[in-house]
Amino acid sequence: VVGRTLGEFDQYQLPLFLTATPPVAQNLARLHNLAPAIAPRQTAAATRAHLALINARVRQHNQALSPRVTALTAQLQRALEPIVKKGQFVITHGDYQASNTVYNLRRKKAGIIDFAETAQFDPAHDVATFLINARKNYALIAPRSFIAAVERRFLNAYYATAKPSVARLVRQHLDLFTIRTCLDLIATLSVF
């Protein structure tokens, strides 16, 4: 196979995943460096609706966890509201994870696929989505040191490629969007 999505890499190909991580991060930074005029803009109302959907899913499928998720989404909403209103946005992929990145093994080049969720939003959303999903996908088959190395390589390559203003936004907001991404996973996993 010449190229495949990173989501197809299994435990025997962990070194390839590690090799592919910097070009994947650089591509995301290049996307974020573009002027954000061509994508729909994320709004405070859309952010509130997204967090309400998380609450509804968890309430429906996991009542024991629901009060904690409700409290956490309320705190997250208060923290994200000024960020979204300020609107220092870039073009974001919206679902940047291993299954939406391709890597050409021969050329050692990465690409991005599936732009259905593209919007003007905070770049930390894409970075958090990639990192949390990589952690989720490889937690059972890779040692913690591997996951830490992926995260280090990804962030180092991203920060080296991103414009300083974009890198600053990610550094400032990554923790909040990591929480948001974890809540998305909790809501999704509550259904099963």
N, C-alpha and C positions, 0 to 999 in steps of 0.2 A: 504494500500500500504506500503510495507516494505521500498522501496527505490525509489527515483524519482530524476529527474534533478531539480536543484534549479530554473531553468526557469519556472517550473510548479507551483511554490509557488504563491498563490494569496494574496490578501489583508487580508484574514482571517488567513493566515499562516505567517505573518510577524515575529512574535516571533521565529518561527522555522528557518526562513531565517537568522535571527540574530544569533541564536544558531549555525547554520551550517557554518557561515562565518569563524571563526577561523580555523576549520579543513580544509576548502577549501583553505585558505591562506597557511596553513602549507604544504599541498600537493604541492602547486605550488612552495613553497620555496625548498622542497625536490627535485622536478624536476629540478629546477635551480641549485641545489647543485651538480648535476651529471656532470661528465666530458663531454664536448661537442663534442666528437669525432664521434658520430653515426648519426648525422643529417646534411643535406645540410647547407652550410654557407650563410648567408645573405650578399649581396655585396652592394657596393656603387651604382653600376649600377641598381641593383634591387630596391634599395630605390628611386633612381631618377625615374625609370619607374613607381613605385607605386604612387609617387606624381604627375607624369604626367597624370596617369590614373584618379586620383582625379580631376585634372584640366579639363580634357576632359569631364568627366561626368557632372561636374557642368556647364561647358561652354555649353554643349548640352542641358541641362535641366533647367538651371536657369541663364540666361544671366545677370540678374541684380546683382547677387551675384558673378559672375565669376571674375571680376577684384580684388575683395577683397581676394577671395580664391587663385587666382594666386599670388598675392603679399605675402600672408601668406605662401603658399607652397614654394615660392622662399626663404623666410627667414628661414623656417624650413629646407629646403635642405642644406642651408649654415651651419646651426647649427648641423645637423645630420651627415654631410659628414665626419668631423674629428672623430666623435664617431664610425661610421661604419668602417672607414679606420683603426682606432686603433684596433678594433676587439676584445674587451674584452667581449667575448660572452659566453653564457651558452646555454643549450638546452632550447628552448622556445616552448610552446604549439602552439602559433600563433593565436589562436582564443579562449582565455581563458575567458569565460563568464559563466553566470549562467546555460545556456542551455547545456554547455559542462562539467558540474560538476554534480555528483550524490551524494546524501546523504541518508544513511541508517538510518531511523528514530529509529529503535530498538537499533542498535549498536552505534549510534551517530558517524558514520565514513563517511568520504567523499572519493570520487573517481573522477578520471578524465576520460573523454571519448573523442573520435574524435580527433585523432592525425594527421589528414590530412595536417595541416599547420605547423607541427613541423619543426624547423630549429635552427641553431646556430644564436642567435641574442641577442640583449640587453634585460635583464630581465625586464626592465621598460616597455617594450612593453606589456607583459602579464599583469602586474599589472595595467597599465593604461586601458587596454581593459576591464578587469574585473570591475574596479571601474566606468568607464564611462558607461558601459552597465548596471550595477546595478542602477546607477543614472537614466538612460533613462527608464529602465523597471519599476521602482517604483516611479518615480516623480509624477505621477498622482494619485497614490493610497496610498502613505505613506507620513507622515509629514517629513519636512526637518531634524528634529532631528533624525528620524529613519535612513535616508540616511547617516547622519553624523556619527551615531553610527556604521553602517555597515562599513564605510570607516575606522574609528578608529580601530575597532576590526580586520579588514582585515590587515591593515598595522602593527598593533602591533604584531599580530600572525606571519605575514610574516617576519618581522624584527627579531623576537625572534628565528625563525627557520632557516633563511637563513645564509649562511656563511658570515662573516663580509665583504669580498670582494664583494659578490653579493649584500648584503644590501646597501653597499656604492654606487654601480652602480645605483641601483634603486633610492636612495635618490638624486643622482646627475642628473639623466636623466628623472625622472618621469614627470616633467613639459613638456618637449619636446614631450614625447610620449603621454601625455594626449592631447596635441594639435593635434598630428597626428591622434589619435583615434577620436577626435571630427571632424576632416576633413574627415575621413572615413565615419562617420555618415552623415555629410552634403552631401557628394557625393551620398551615398545610398538614403537618403531621397529626394534629388533633382530629382531622377528618378520618384518619385510618385507624 
